[in-house]
Amino acid sequence: MSERDGGGGSDHVLALVHERTRAVIASSVALAFTRRARRVGLLGRTHLDAANALFLAPCLTIHTAFMQFPIDVVFLARDRRAVRLIHELRPWRAAVSVWAHAVIELAAGSLRRHDVRIGDRLYLTPDWTLAGRGGHGVDMRISQAMGSPGC
């Protein structure tokens, strides 16, 4: 599936896992660690599939200018704990969290569907099957972008 029609558009195969519930929130997470990748974000897509997400780091401000659909947004601190949640952020809006170091953009409704709350820890793993066993994937680029060891 292509970026334009809602797919992940990344050569990374990572899953986003909710630590408290061990549920896989998104099974295909694209990474935006460069200035250019963060600037492009989800622009140009017609929708975002429920299984997809975009992880932006470092990042504390996002906007939905020129987007065609609402998204759910999680602002994460360096320890990957949710410090701000935004449900169904509509196009032509902006959001910020001064405590955030990274942002995850998800399909609208994902946060409620997976019962994500402030303080919950979210992590990325290269193998979604590890989620049920409590495994934490380790990806050096993610660790460097987040500014802390491990994932």
NORURLIN-V886531 format. One record per helix or strand of 3 or more residues. SS is the DSSP state (H for helix, E for strand). FROM is the first residue (numbers start at 1). LEN is the number of residues. Records with the same first field share a line. If there is no record, write none. Layout:
# NORURLIN-V886531
SS->FROM-LEN ; FROM-LEN
This chain:
# NORURLIN-V886531
E->15-4 ; 24-3 ; 28-5 ; 52-6 ; 61-3 ; 71-6 ; 81-9 ; 94-3 ; 102-6 ; 121-5
H->35-6 ; 110-4 ; 128-6 ; 140-7
